Amino acid sequence: MLNTLQDALKVMNKETKISVIRGQFTSQLRRQWRIGKSRETYHHHAVDALIIAASSQLRLWKKQNNPMFADYKHGQKIDLDTGEVLSDDAYKELVYQAPYQGFVNTISSKAFEDEILFLIR
């Protein structure tokens, strides 16, 4: 699919970068954010799409103004704001922090699921 999209965009002279987000990454974010996945309906596809869209806002990708610094020589992660050496769990909590307050509650709510189910019928 990726090659087909890249070829089509090339033919149209469109300078567009396409990135592949693996299911394992969305699964990891679901676990980190404690978002369940029910296959009883198709709404989990919409939730996965929102997770993928939001993933571009993670601190994990931010090179500038990133409060974390990995000291690769000593194998440590340091919070540059506090100087604190971060545990793996604390580091993950910071870099995988949801893009905005309420994001996880919104996409996990029954009301949101009902709205999606209503829209796709």
N, CA, C and O atoms as CSV, one atom per row, in Angstrom:
chain,resi,resn,atom,element,x,y,z
A,1,MET,N,N,0.824,-1.181,0.000
A,1,MET,CA,C,0.000,0.000,0.000
A,1,MET,C,C,0.875,1.254,0.000
A,1,MET,O,O,0.593,2.213,-0.718
A,2,LEU,N,N,1.939,1.241,0.811
A,2,LEU,CA,C,2.818,2.403,0.894
A,2,LEU,C,C,3.416,2.731,-0.467
A,2,LEU,O,O,3.410,3.887,-0.889
A,3,ASN,N,N,3.932,1.717,-1.154
A,3,ASN,CA,C,4.534,1.950,-2.470
A,3,ASN,C,C,3.521,2.484,-3.469
A,3,ASN,O,O,3.848,3.355,-4.276
A,4,THR,N,N,2.305,1.978,-3.426
A,4,THR,CA,C,1.252,2.442,-4.330
A,4,THR,C,C,0.955,3.914,-4.098
A,4,THR,O,O,0.842,4.686,-5.050
A,5,LEU,N,N,0.828,4.306,-2.830
A,5,LEU,CA,C,0.578,5.718,-2.514
A,5,LEU,C,C,1.742,6.606,-2.935
A,5,LEU,O,O,1.537,7.685,-3.492
A,6,GLN,N,N,2.954,6.154,-2.670
A,6,GLN,CA,C,4.127,6.945,-3.044
A,6,GLN,C,C,4.212,7.105,-4.555
A,6,GLN,O,O,4.515,8.192,-5.047
A,7,ASP,N,N,3.949,6.035,-5.295
A,7,ASP,CA,C,3.979,6.099,-6.758
A,7,ASP,C,C,2.913,7.047,-7.290
A,7,ASP,O,O,3.175,7.842,-8.193
A,8,ALA,N,N,1.714,6.962,-6.731
A,8,ALA,CA,C,0.620,7.833,-7.189
A,8,ALA,C,C,0.946,9.300,-6.921
A,8,ALA,O,O,0.701,10.151,-7.776
A,9,LEU,N,N,1.481,9.600,-5.774
A,9,LEU,CA,C,1.839,10.985,-5.454
A,9,LEU,C,C,2.975,11.485,-6.326
A,9,LEU,O,O,3.012,12.660,-6.691
A,10,LYS,N,N,3.896,10.604,-6.661
A,10,LYS,CA,C,5.007,10.976,-7.534
A,10,LYS,C,C,4.487,11.328,-8.926
A,10,LYS,O,O,4.926,12.310,-9.524
A,11,VAL,N,N,3.555,10.530,-9.441
A,11,VAL,CA,C,2.957,10.786,-10.752
A,11,VAL,C,C,2.240,12.139,-10.765
A,11,VAL,O,O,2.246,12.850,-11.769
A,12,MET,N,N,1.619,12.480,-9.621
A,12,MET,CA,C,0.890,13.751,-9.517
A,12,MET,C,C,1.809,14.915,-9.147
A,12,MET,O,O,1.336,16.029,-8.922
A,13,ASN,N,N,3.119,14.664,-9.082
A,13,ASN,CA,C,4.107,15.683,-8.698
A,13,ASN,C,C,3.803,16.303,-7.347
A,13,ASN,O,O,3.957,17.510,-7.162
A,14,LYS,N,N,3.373,15.481,-6.408
A,14,LYS,CA,C,3.071,15.942,-5.049
A,14,LYS,C,C,4.240,15.592,-4.136
A,14,LYS,O,O,4.634,14.430,-4.038
A,15,GLU,N,N,4.782,16.589,-3.481
A,15,GLU,CA,C,5.867,16.383,-2.520
A,15,GLU,C,C,5.242,16.097,-1.156
A,15,GLU,O,O,5.045,17.008,-0.352
A,16,THR,N,N,4.936,14.846,-0.905
A,16,THR,CA,C,4.286,14.449,0.334
A,16,THR,C,C,5.031,13.283,0.947
A,16,THR,O,O,5.366,12.313,0.267
A,17,LYS,N,N,5.286,13.391,2.241
A,17,LYS,CA,C,5.941,12.304,2.953
A,17,LYS,C,C,4.858,11.420,3.571
A,17,LYS,O,O,3.928,11.917,4.207
A,18,ILE,N,N,4.985,10.137,3.383
A,18,ILE,CA,C,4.041,9.182,3.945
A,18,ILE,C,C,4.781,8.353,4.983
A,18,ILE,O,O,5.860,7.822,4.719
A,19,SER,N,N,4.198,8.251,6.145
A,19,SER,CA,C,4.792,7.459,7.216
A,19,SER,C,C,3.890,6.284,7.540
A,19,SER,O,O,2.666,6.387,7.460
A,20,VAL,N,N,4.493,5.184,7.902
A,20,VAL,CA,C,3.757,3.998,8.297
A,20,VAL,C,C,3.760,3.927,9.824
A,20,VAL,O,O,4.816,3.998,10.453
A,21,ILE,N,N,2.589,3.790,10.402
A,21,ILE,CA,C,2.456,3.604,11.839
A,21,ILE,C,C,2.023,2.164,12.063
A,21,ILE,O,O,0.941,1.760,11.638
A,22,ARG,N,N,2.840,1.420,12.708
A,22,ARG,CA,C,2.548,0.006,12.938
A,22,ARG,C,C,1.523,-0.174,14.064
A,22,ARG,O,O,1.447,0.622,15.000
A,23,GLY,N,N,0.759,-1.227,13.939
A,23,GLY,CA,C,-0.253,-1.539,14.943
A,23,GLY,C,C,0.346,-1.722,16.326
A,23,GLY,O,O,-0.304,-1.428,17.329
A,24,GLN,N,N,1.575,-2.203,16.386
A,24,GLN,CA,C,2.246,-2.402,17.668
A,24,GLN,C,C,2.423,-1.064,18.402
A,24,GLN,O,O,2.350,-1.012,19.630
A,25,PHE,N,N,2.655,0.016,17.642
A,25,PHE,CA,C,2.824,1.321,18.262
A,25,PHE,C,C,1.497,1.827,18.830
A,25,PHE,O,O,1.459,2.330,19.953
A,26,THR,N,N,0.419,1.699,18.069
A,26,THR,CA,C,-0.884,2.125,18.598
A,26,THR,C,C,-1.274,1.258,19.785
A,26,THR,O,O,-1.886,1.746,20.736
A,27,SER,N,N,-0.929,-0.009,19.737
A,27,SER,CA,C,-1.206,-0.896,20.866
A,27,SER,C,C,-0.437,-0.447,22.106
A,27,SER,O,O,-0.970,-0.468,23.216
A,28,GLN,N,N,0.809,-0.045,21.914
A,28,GLN,CA,C,1.624,0.444,23.026
A,28,GLN,C,C,1.014,1.715,23.629
A,28,GLN,O,O,0.969,1.869,24.850
A,29,LEU,N,N,0.549,2.615,22.770
A,29,LEU,CA,C,-0.087,3.837,23.278
A,29,LEU,C,C,-1.392,3.512,23.991
A,29,LEU,O,O,-1.699,4.120,25.016
A,30,ARG,N,N,-2.163,2.565,23.468
A,30,ARG,CA,C,-3.394,2.150,24.145
A,30,ARG,C,C,-3.086,1.637,25.553
A,30,ARG,O,O,-3.785,1.971,26.509
A,31,ARG,N,N,-2.041,0.827,25.669
A,31,ARG,CA,C,-1.658,0.311,26.992
A,31,ARG,C,C,-1.201,1.456,27.902
A,31,ARG,O,O,-1.605,1.529,29.062
A,32,GLN,N,N,-0.368,2.338,27.378
A,32,GLN,CA,C,0.151,3.450,28.178
A,32,GLN,C,C,-0.992,4.349,28.663
A,32,GLN,O,O,-0.986,4.810,29.804
A,33,TRP,N,N,-1.957,4.588,27.796
A,33,TRP,CA,C,-3.066,5.488,28.124
A,33,TRP,C,C,-4.260,4.740,28.710
A,33,TRP,O,O,-5.275,5.356,29.036
A,34,ARG,N,N,-4.150,3.426,28.847
A,34,ARG,CA,C,-5.203,2.576,29.416
A,34,ARG,C,C,-6.523,2.714,28.637
A,34,ARG,O,O,-7.595,2.897,29.214
A,35,ILE,N,N,-6.400,2.619,27.324
A,35,ILE,CA,C,-7.568,2.665,26.445
A,35,ILE,C,C,-7.839,1.242,25.977
A,35,ILE,O,O,-7.010,0.627,25.307
A,36,GLY,N,N,-8.999,0.733,26.335
A,36,GLY,CA,C,-9.357,-0.622,25.946
A,36,GLY,C,C,-9.680,-0.709,24.468
A,36,GLY,O,O,-9.859,0.307,23.795
A,37,LYS,N,N,-9.754,-1.929,23.973
A,37,LYS,CA,C,-10.084,-2.142,22.568
A,37,LYS,C,C,-11.115,-3.245,22.478
A,37,LYS,O,O,-10.833,-4.403,22.785
A,38,SER,N,N,-12.303,-2.881,22.058
A,38,SER,CA,C,-13.376,-3.846,21.881
A,38,SER,C,C,-13.583,-4.069,20.395
A,38,SER,O,O,-13.694,-3.114,19.626
A,39,ARG,N,N,-13.635,-5.315,19.999
A,39,ARG,CA,C,-13.863,-5.632,18.592
A,39,ARG,C,C,-15.338,-5.949,18.311
A,39,ARG,O,O,-15.685,-6.455,17.244
A,40,GLU,N,N,-16.198,-5.639,19.292
A,40,GLU,CA,C,-17.624,-5.882,19.101
A,40,GLU,C,C,-18.211,-4.934,18.061
A,40,GLU,O,O,-19.183,-5.269,17.383
A,41,THR,N,N,-17.621,-3.758,17.940
A,41,THR,CA,C,-18.057,-2.777,16.940
A,41,THR,C,C,-16.824,-2.340,16.153
A,41,THR,O,O,-15.713,-2.803,16.411
A,42,TYR,N,N,-17.035,-1.452,15.199
A,42,TYR,CA,C,-15.912,-0.954,14.403
A,42,TYR,C,C,-15.350,0.353,14.944
A,42,TYR,O,O,-14.434,0.923,14.352
A,43,HIS,N,N,-15.883,0.829,16.050
A,43,HIS,CA,C,-15.453,2.139,16.544
A,43,HIS,C,C,-13.973,2.154,16.923
A,43,HIS,O,O,-13.353,3.217,16.945
A,44,HIS,N,N,-13.394,0.974,17.224
A,44,HIS,CA,C,-11.977,0.961,17.592
A,44,HIS,C,C,-11.081,1.433,16.443
A,44,HIS,O,O,-9.962,1.885,16.686
A,45,HIS,N,N,-11.552,1.338,15.202
A,45,HIS,CA,C,-10.775,1.853,14.068
A,45,HIS,C,C,-10.690,3.380,14.125
A,45,HIS,O,O,-9.641,3.961,13.844
A,46,ALA,N,N,-11.794,4.020,14.490
A,46,ALA,CA,C,-11.788,5.479,14.627
A,46,ALA,C,C,-10.885,5.906,15.782
A,46,ALA,O,O,-10.161,6.896,15.673
A,47,VAL,N,N,-10.927,5.168,16.875
A,47,VAL,CA,C,-10.074,5.479,18.023
A,47,VAL,C,C,-8.613,5.301,17.636
A,47,VAL,O,O,-7.779,6.136,17.989
A,48,ASP,N,N,-8.285,4.229,16.918
A,48,ASP,CA,C,-6.907,4.034,16.459
A,48,ASP,C,C,-6.466,5.182,15.550
A,48,ASP,O,O,-5.329,5.643,15.643
A,49,ALA,N,N,-7.347,5.637,14.684
A,49,ALA,CA,C,-7.017,6.769,13.802
A,49,ALA,C,C,-6.717,8.027,14.619
A,49,ALA,O,O,-5.790,8.771,14.299
A,50,LEU,N,N,-7.492,8.263,15.661
A,50,LEU,CA,C,-7.241,9.420,16.525
A,50,LEU,C,C,-5.926,9.267,17.292
A,50,LEU,O,O,-5.190,10.237,17.472
A,51,ILE,N,N,-5.643,8.069,17.733
A,51,ILE,CA,C,-4.377,7.817,18.431
A,51,ILE,C,C,-3.207,8.083,17.485
A,51,ILE,O,O,-2.219,8.704,17.879
A,52,ILE,N,N,-3.311,7.620,16.252
A,52,ILE,CA,C,-2.252,7.850,15.265
A,52,ILE,C,C,-2.095,9.341,14.987
A,52,ILE,O,O,-0.976,9.851,14.933
A,53,ALA,N,N,-3.205,10.033,14.812
A,53,ALA,CA,C,-3.139,11.483,14.560
A,53,ALA,C,C,-2.506,12.209,15.746
A,53,ALA,O,O,-1.710,13.130,15.559
A,54,ALA,N,N,-2.853,11.801,16.950
A,54,ALA,CA,C,-2.323,12.456,18.153
A,54,ALA,C,C,-0.863,12.103,18.397
A,54,ALA,O,O,-0.149,12.858,19.058
A,55,SER,N,N,-0.412,10.969,17.875
A,55,SER,CA,C,0.955,10.526,18.160
A,55,SER,C,C,2.008,11.502,17.644
A,55,SER,O,O,3.131,11.520,18.150
A,56,SER,N,N,1.667,12.306,16.656
A,56,SER,CA,C,2.636,13.284,16.146
A,56,SER,C,C,2.928,14.372,17.176
A,56,SER,O,O,3.921,15.089,17.052
A,57,GLN,N,N,2.073,14.502,18.191
A,57,GLN,CA,C,2.254,15.524,19.221
A,57,GLN,C,C,3.022,15.021,20.444
A,57,GLN,O,O,3.251,15.782,21.384
A,58,LEU,N,N,3.414,13.767,20.443
A,58,LEU,CA,C,4.121,13.204,21.590
A,58,LEU,C,C,5.499,13.838,21.759
A,58,LEU,O,O,6.162,14.189,20.783
A,59,ARG,N,N,5.911,13.975,23.001
A,59,ARG,CA,C,7.252,14.489,23.293
A,59,ARG,C,C,8.332,13.569,22.748
A,59,ARG,O,O,9.473,13.984,22.544
A,60,LEU,N,N,7.967,12.341,22.519
A,60,LEU,CA,C,8.891,11.360,21.981
A,60,LEU,C,C,9.546,11.877,20.696
A,60,LEU,O,O,10.721,11.606,20.447
A,61,TRP,N,N,8.790,12.617,19.884
A,61,TRP,CA,C,9.288,13.089,18.589
A,61,TRP,C,C,9.893,14.484,18.659
A,61,TRP,O,O,10.586,14.901,17.731
A,62,LYS,N,N,9.645,15.202,19.731
A,62,LYS,CA,C,10.075,16.596,19.816
A,62,LYS,C,C,11.579,16.666,20.113
A,62,LYS,O,O,12.035,16.209,21.160
A,63,LYS,N,N,12.317,17.227,19.201
A,63,LYS,CA,C,13.760,17.365,19.400
A,63,LYS,C,C,14.078,18.662,20.143
A,63,LYS,O,O,14.993,18.702,20.966
A,64,GLN,N,N,13.322,19.720,19.850
A,64,GLN,CA,C,13.543,21.004,20.511
A,64,GLN,C,C,12.596,21.124,21.693
A,64,GLN,O,O,11.479,20.606,21.656
A,65,ASN,N,N,13.032,21.792,22.719
A,65,ASN,CA,C,12.236,22.019,23.928
A,65,ASN,C,C,11.800,20.711,24.581
A,65,ASN,O,O,10.760,20.654,25.237
A,66,ASN,N,N,12.583,19.681,24.402
A,66,ASN,CA,C,12.276,18.407,25.028
A,66,ASN,C,C,12.929,18.387,26.400
A,66,ASN,O,O,14.150,18.517,26.495
A,67,PRO,N,N,12.150,18.228,27.464
A,67,PRO,CA,C,12.723,18.281,28.803
A,67,PRO,C,C,13.542,17.047,29.166
A,67,PRO,O,O,14.152,16.998,30.234
A,68,MET,N,N,13.557,16.058,28.288
A,68,MET,CA,C,14.317,14.851,28.587
A,68,MET,C,C,15.619,14.836,27.812
A,68,MET,O,O,15.706,15.315,26.681
A,69,PHE,N,N,16.603,14.284,28.439
A,69,PHE,CA,C,17.890,14.110,27.791
A,69,PHE,C,C,18.377,12.716,28.112
A,69,PHE,O,O,18.437,12.327,29.278
A,70,ALA,N,N,18.720,11.975,27.104
A,70,ALA,CA,C,19.240,10.629,27.334
A,70,ALA,C,C,20.758,10.709,27.415
A,70,ALA,O,O,21.419,11.132,26.466
A,71,ASP,N,N,21.294,10.306,28.538
A,71,ASP,CA,C,22.736,10.233,28.740
A,71,ASP,C,C,23.155,8.832,28.293
A,71,ASP,O,O,23.221,7.898,29.092
A,72,TYR,N,N,23.433,8.715,27.001
A,72,TYR,CA,C,23.697,7.399,26.433
A,72,TYR,C,C,24.980,6.777,26.992
A,72,TYR,O,O,25.096,5.554,27.069
A,73,LYS,N,N,25.932,7.610,27.376
A,73,LYS,CA,C,27.187,7.100,27.909
A,73,LYS,C,C,26.948,6.322,29.205
A,73,LYS,O,O,27.563,5.283,29.444
A,74,HIS,N,N,26.045,6.847,30.033
A,74,HIS,CA,C,25.763,6.207,31.317
A,74,HIS,C,C,24.422,5.468,31.324
A,74,HIS,O,O,24.029,4.907,32.347
A,75,GLY,N,N,23.727,5.468,30.199
A,75,GLY,CA,C,22.457,4.757,30.100
A,75,GLY,C,C,21.360,5.338,30.969
A,75,GLY,O,O,20.505,4.606,31.466
A,76,GLN,N,N,21.380,6.659,31.157
A,76,GLN,CA,C,20.379,7.307,32.011
A,76,GLN,C,C,19.548,8.293,31.207
A,76,GLN,O,O,19.978,8.817,30.179
A,77,LYS,N,N,18.354,8.524,31.706
A,77,LYS,CA,C,17.480,9.553,31.148
A,77,LYS,C,C,17.318,10.622,32.212
A,77,LYS,O,O,16.960,10.323,33.352
A,78,ILE,N,N,17.580,11.867,31.842
A,78,ILE,CA,C,17.595,12.956,32.807
A,78,ILE,C,C,16.565,13.999,32.423
A,78,ILE,O,O,16.488,14.403,31.262
A,79,ASP,N,N,15.772,14.439,33.392
A,79,ASP,CA,C,14.838,15.541,33.202
A,79,ASP,C,C,15.650,16.823,33.315
A,79,ASP,O,O,16.135,17.160,34.396
A,80,LEU,N,N,15.800,17.540,32.202
A,80,LEU,CA,C,16.641,18.733,32.200
A,80,LEU,C,C,16.068,19.859,33.046
A,80,LEU,O,O,16.808,20.731,33.500
A,81,ASP,N,N,14.754,19.849,33.263
A,81,ASP,CA,C,14.139,20.884,34.104
A,81,ASP,C,C,14.519,20.718,35.572
A,81,ASP,O,O,14.720,21.704,36.282
A,82,THR,N,N,14.617,19.466,36.026
A,82,THR,CA,C,14.853,19.214,37.447
A,82,THR,C,C,16.224,18.610,37.742
A,82,THR,O,O,16.679,18.635,38.885
A,83,GLY,N,N,16.885,18.068,36.719
A,83,GLY,CA,C,18.152,17.378,36.919
A,83,GLY,C,C,17.978,15.965,37.444
A,83,GLY,O,O,18.956,15.261,37.695
A,84,GLU,N,N,16.730,15.557,37.607
A,84,GLU,CA,C,16.406,14.240,38.161
A,84,GLU,C,C,16.707,13.140,37.156
A,84,GLU,O,O,16.406,13.270,35.970
A,85,VAL,N,N,17.308,12.049,37.642
A,85,VAL,CA,C,17.483,10.858,36.826
A,85,VAL,C,C,16.143,10.135,36.826
A,85,VAL,O,O,15.586,9.832,37.881
A,86,LEU,N,N,15.638,9.867,35.638
A,86,LEU,CA,C,14.303,9.290,35.500
A,86,LEU,C,C,14.358,7.769,35.411
A,86,LEU,O,O,15.222,7.200,34.744
A,87,SER,N,N,13.427,7.132,36.091
A,87,SER,CA,C,13.255,5.693,35.920
A,87,SER,C,C,12.642,5.458,34.537
A,87,SER,O,O,12.142,6.388,33.903
A,88,ASP,N,N,12.686,4.230,34.088
A,88,ASP,CA,C,12.079,3.921,32.789
A,88,ASP,C,C,10.595,4.266,32.782
A,88,ASP,O,O,10.085,4.796,31.794
A,89,ASP,N,N,9.896,3.967,33.882
A,89,ASP,CA,C,8.466,4.266,33.958
A,89,ASP,C,C,8.207,5.769,33.920
A,89,ASP,O,O,7.292,6.221,33.232
A,90,ALA,N,N,8.999,6.542,34.650
A,90,ALA,CA,C,8.825,8.003,34.661
A,90,ALA,C,C,9.122,8.587,33.284
A,90,ALA,O,O,8.433,9.501,32.830
A,91,TYR,N,N,10.138,8.061,32.628
A,91,TYR,CA,C,10.490,8.514,31.281
A,91,TYR,C,C,9.342,8.240,30.313
A,91,TYR,O,O,8.942,9.114,29.544
A,92,LYS,N,N,8.815,7.011,30.361
A,92,LYS,CA,C,7.699,6.658,29.478
A,92,LYS,C,C,6.485,7.537,29.746
A,92,LYS,O,O,5.790,7.953,28.819
A,93,GLU,N,N,6.238,7.814,31.022
A,93,GLU,CA,C,5.100,8.665,31.392
A,93,GLU,C,C,5.224,10.041,30.744
A,93,GLU,O,O,4.235,10.595,30.265
A,94,LEU,N,N,6.433,10.592,30.730
A,94,LEU,CA,C,6.653,11.909,30.147
A,94,LEU,C,C,6.611,11.900,28.621
A,94,LEU,O,O,5.953,12.748,28.018
A,95,VAL,N,N,7.301,10.959,27.992
A,95,VAL,CA,C,7.358,10.984,26.529
A,95,VAL,C,C,6.064,10.511,25.878
A,95,VAL,O,O,5.767,10.889,24.745
A,96,TYR,N,N,5.286,9.683,26.590
A,96,TYR,CA,C,4.022,9.210,26.029
A,96,TYR,C,C,2.822,9.955,26.610
A,96,TYR,O,O,1.690,9.481,26.521
A,97,GLN,N,N,3.066,11.096,27.190
A,97,GLN,CA,C,1.983,11.900,27.758
A,97,GLN,C,C,0.979,12.244,26.662
A,97,GLN,O,O,1.366,12.638,25.562
A,98,ALA,N,N,-0.300,12.096,26.962
A,98,ALA,CA,C,-1.357,12.385,25.983
A,98,ALA,C,C,-1.212,13.812,25.464
A,98,ALA,O,O,-0.705,14.679,26.176
A,99,PRO,N,N,-1.653,14.067,24.229
A,99,PRO,CA,C,-1.421,15.365,23.593
A,99,PRO,C,C,-2.101,16.548,24.285
A,99,PRO,O,O,-1.613,17.675,24.199
A,100,TYR,N,N,-3.198,16.309,24.954
A,100,TYR,CA,C,-3.851,17.373,25.726
A,100,TYR,C,C,-4.665,16.750,26.850
A,100,TYR,O,O,-5.057,15.584,26.795
A,101,GLN,N,N,-4.902,17.556,27.859
A,101,GLN,CA,C,-5.647,17.065,29.014
A,101,GLN,C,C,-7.066,16.701,28.579
A,101,GLN,O,O,-7.736,17.491,27.913
A,102,GLY,N,N,-7.512,15.533,28.948
A,102,GLY,CA,C,-8.858,15.077,28.602
A,102,GLY,C,C,-8.922,14.236,27.333
A,102,GLY,O,O,-9.972,13.674,27.019
A,103,PHE,N,N,-7.821,14.141,26.603
A,103,PHE,CA,C,-7.816,13.376,25.350
A,103,PHE,C,C,-8.240,11.925,25.582
A,103,PHE,O,O,-9.143,11.417,24.918
A,104,VAL,N,N,-7.584,11.276,26.524
A,104,VAL,CA,C,-7.851,9.864,26.784
A,104,VAL,C,C,-9.286,9.668,27.276
A,104,VAL,O,O,-9.976,8.751,26.832
A,105,ASN,N,N,-9.733,10.528,28.194
A,105,ASN,CA,C,-11.110,10.404,28.698
A,105,ASN,C,C,-12.123,10.590,27.582
A,105,ASN,O,O,-13.148,9.909,27.547
A,106,THR,N,N,-11.841,11.508,26.674
A,106,THR,CA,C,-12.770,11.774,25.572
A,106,THR,C,C,-12.901,10.571,24.659
A,106,THR,O,O,-14.013,10.125,24.376
A,107,ILE,N,N,-11.767,10.036,24.189
A,107,ILE,CA,C,-11.869,8.938,23.219
A,107,ILE,C,C,-12.210,7.602,23.870
A,107,ILE,O,O,-12.510,6.630,23.177
A,108,SER,N,N,-12.166,7.551,25.184
A,108,SER,CA,C,-12.534,6.319,25.903
A,108,SER,C,C,-13.986,6.328,26.366
A,108,SER,O,O,-14.486,5.309,26.844
A,109,SER,N,N,-14.658,7.443,26.234
A,109,SER,CA,C,-15.996,7.575,26.817
A,109,SER,C,C,-17.064,6.849,26.007
A,109,SER,O,O,-16.950,6.700,24.791
A,110,LYS,N,N,-18.081,6.409,26.693
A,110,LYS,CA,C,-19.229,5.758,26.051
A,110,LYS,C,C,-19.947,6.734,25.125
A,110,LYS,O,O,-20.419,6.344,24.057
A,111,ALA,N,N,-20.032,8.000,25.529
A,111,ALA,CA,C,-20.688,9.007,24.690
A,111,ALA,C,C,-19.963,9.147,23.357
A,111,ALA,O,O,-20.598,9.273,22.310
A,112,PHE,N,N,-18.626,9.125,23.397
A,112,PHE,CA,C,-17.844,9.223,22.172
A,112,PHE,C,C,-18.085,8.002,21.290
A,112,PHE,O,O,-18.259,8.127,20.077
A,113,GLU,N,N,-18.094,6.832,21.902
A,113,GLU,CA,C,-18.367,5.603,21.153
A,113,GLU,C,C,-19.748,5.665,20.504
A,113,GLU,O,O,-19.904,5.313,19.335
A,114,ASP,N,N,-20.750,6.114,21.263
A,114,ASP,CA,C,-22.110,6.218,20.720
A,114,ASP,C,C,-22.168,7.208,19.559
A,114,ASP,O,O,-22.894,6.991,18.589
A,115,GLU,N,N,-21.397,8.298,19.660
A,115,GLU,CA,C,-21.390,9.297,18.584
A,115,GLU,C,C,-20.779,8.703,17.319
A,115,GLU,O,O,-21.291,8.924,16.222
A,116,ILE,N,N,-19.697,7.954,17.464
A,116,ILE,CA,C,-19.069,7.315,16.318
A,116,ILE,C,C,-20.017,6.296,15.713
A,116,ILE,O,O,-20.182,6.249,14.494
A,117,LEU,N,N,-20.639,5.485,16.548
A,117,LEU,CA,C,-21.555,4.470,16.035
A,117,LEU,C,C,-22.728,5.118,15.308
A,117,LEU,O,O,-23.209,4.592,14.304
A,118,PHE,N,N,-23.181,6.246,15.810
A,118,PHE,CA,C,-24.289,6.951,15.158
A,118,PHE,C,C,-23.862,7.462,13.788
A,118,PHE,O,O,-24.638,7.389,12.835
A,119,LEU,N,N,-22.642,7.979,13.677
A,119,LEU,CA,C,-22.171,8.576,12.433
A,119,LEU,C,C,-21.917,7.544,11.336
A,119,LEU,O,O,-22.066,7.860,10.156
A,120,ILE,N,N,-21.539,6.327,11.696
A,120,ILE,CA,C,-21.183,5.360,10.662
A,120,ILE,C,C,-22.354,4.477,10.239
A,120,ILE,O,O,-22.199,3.638,9.352
A,121,ARG,N,N,-23.491,4.647,10.841
A,121,ARG,CA,C,-24.638,3.817,10.437
A,121,ARG,C,C,-25.218,4.241,9.146
A,121,ARG,O,O,-26.185,3.641,8.677
